[in-house]
Amino acid sequence: MAFQKTGIGVAIGFLAAFSGGVSTASAAIESGMSHAPLVKKSAARNEDAELRRSIKRMNSMAHRLSRLLRFDIIRLTEMPAGTEPGLDAAQGLEASLRSVEANVRDVLEIVDRPEAEELGLLELRRNLALARSNAVTIRRLAKQKTAAPETHTGQTPGEAFAAIADSMEKNFA
């Protein structure tokens, strides 16, 4: 189905880059924390600059991912019921985004808030949360598209529904 070839497939590629980037950022921040009392040398400044570039790239990727998933939400709402939009892929994407969010949360625990804001980690957390929220929406919509609606036979007579409809019509008129 076309849905699987769009956002979900690209999202999995994004997640691979996120995982590596977050791990690298975490290691760099932890090593920087252990050297905090020392005077920064040019190598340390280069590492800081690389860390900032890496976080900026991850921010950009998370933002693009959330926009891409938003388009998939629109495309999914237009699909007819009974289609196979890739529920398993949507569930995997959601789980992966939650994992990346947890990694970012771990990094934020070792960095004070002003430094996290300066590095762009708070923006990254927001962008990842938006992407995850869109992934959750996709999973829920995919489940709705694949699940057959349940019907129940009621014991309320049709005349009762007609009376309710008539009274509602009078109230709104």
C-alpha positions in Angstrom: 0.0 0.0 0.0 1.2 3.5 -0.8 0.9 4.5 2.9 3.8 2.2 3.9 6.0 3.7 1.2 5.6 7.2 2.4 6.0 8.4 6.0 6.5 5.2 7.9 9.4 4.0 5.7 11.1 7.3 5.8 10.5 7.6 9.5 12.3 4.3 10.1 15.4 5.8 8.4 15.1 9.0 10.5 14.9 6.9 13.7 18.2 5.1 12.8 19.9 8.5 12.6 18.2 9.7 15.8 19.4 6.7 17.8 23.0 7.2 16.8 22.8 10.9 17.3 21.2 10.8 20.7 23.7 8.2 21.9 26.6 10.4 20.6 25.1 13.5 22.2 24.7 11.7 25.5 28.3 10.4 25.5 29.6 13.9 24.6 27.6 15.6 27.3 28.7 13.0 29.9 32.3 13.4 29.0 31.9 17.2 29.1 30.4 17.0 32.5 33.4 15.2 33.9 35.7 17.8 32.5 33.6 20.8 33.6 36.1 22.3 36.0 38.9 22.2 33.5 39.6 25.1 31.1 38.2 24.3 27.7 40.8 23.8 25.0 40.3 24.1 21.3 39.5 20.4 21.0 36.8 20.7 23.6 35.3 23.6 21.8 35.4 21.6 18.6 33.5 18.8 20.4 31.0 21.3 21.7 30.5 22.7 18.2 30.0 19.2 16.8 27.6 18.4 19.5 25.5 21.5 18.8 25.5 20.7 15.0 24.4 17.1 15.8 21.5 18.3 18.0 20.5 20.8 15.4 20.4 18.1 12.7 18.3 15.9 15.0 16.0 18.8 15.6 15.6 19.4 11.9 15.0 15.7 11.3 12.4 15.4 14.1 10.6 18.5 12.8 10.5 17.1 9.2 9.4 13.7 10.5 6.5 15.2 12.4 5.4 17.1 9.2 5.8 14.0 7.1 3.6 12.0 9.6 1.0 14.8 9.5 0.7 14.3 5.8 0.3 10.6 6.3 -2.5 11.3 8.8 -4.3 13.3 6.2 -3.7 10.5 3.6 -4.9 7.9 6.0 -8.1 9.7 6.8 -8.9 9.7 3.1 -8.4 5.9 2.7 -11.5 3.8 2.6 -12.4 1.5 5.4 -11.1 -2.1 5.1 -7.7 -1.1 3.6 -4.5 -2.3 5.0 -2.6 0.8 6.0 0.3 -0.9 7.9 -0.8 -1.1 11.5 2.4 -3.1 12.5 4.7 -0.4 11.0 2.8 2.3 12.8 3.1 0.5 16.1 6.8 0.0 15.6 7.3 3.6 14.7 5.5 4.7 17.8 7.6 2.4 20.0 10.8 3.6 18.4 9.9 7.2 18.9 9.1 6.5 22.6 12.6 4.9 22.9 14.3 7.9 21.4 12.3 10.2 23.7 13.5 8.2 26.7 17.1 8.6 25.5 16.7 12.4 25.3 15.0 12.4 28.7 18.1 10.6 30.1 20.4 13.2 28.6 18.2 16.0 30.0 18.6 14.5 33.5 22.4 15.2 33.4 22.2 18.7 31.9 20.9 21.7 33.7 18.0 23.6 32.0 19.8 26.6 30.7 22.4 24.5 29.0 19.8 22.1 27.6 17.9 25.2 26.2 21.2 26.5 24.7 22.1 23.1 23.2 18.6 22.8 21.7 17.7 19.7 23.7 14.4 21.1 24.9 13.4 21.9 21.3 14.4 18.4 20.3 12.2 16.9 23.1 9.2 19.0 21.8 9.8 18.0 18.2 10.1 14.3 19.2 6.9 14.5 21.2 5.1 16.0 18.3 6.3 13.3 16.0 5.4 10.6 18.5 1.9 12.2 18.9 1.5 12.0 15.1 2.6 8.4 15.1 0.1 7.6 17.8 -2.6 9.2 15.7 -1.5 7.2 12.7 -1.6 4.0 14.7 -5.1 4.7 16.0 -6.4 5.6 12.5 -4.7 2.5 11.0 -6.5 0.4 13.6 -9.8 2.0 12.8 -9.3 1.3 9.1 -8.5 -2.3 9.6 -11.0 -3.2 12.4 -14.5 -4.2 11.3 -17.2 -2.2 13.1 -19.1 -4.1 15.7 -22.8 -4.1 15.5 -25.2 -5.0 18.3 -28.9 -5.8 18.1 -30.8 -3.6 20.5 -34.1 -4.2 22.2 -35.3 -0.7 21.9 -38.3 -0.4 19.6 -38.0 1.8 16.5 -40.9 4.0 17.6 -38.8 5.1 20.7 -36.0 6.3 18.4 -38.5 8.1 16.2 -40.0 9.9 19.3 -36.5 10.9 20.4 -35.7 12.3 17.0 -39.0 14.2 16.8 -38.4 15.8 20.2 -34.8 16.7 19.3 -36.0 18.3 16.1 -38.6 20.4 18.0 -36.0 21.5 20.4 -33.5 22.6 17.7 -36.2 24.3 15.6 
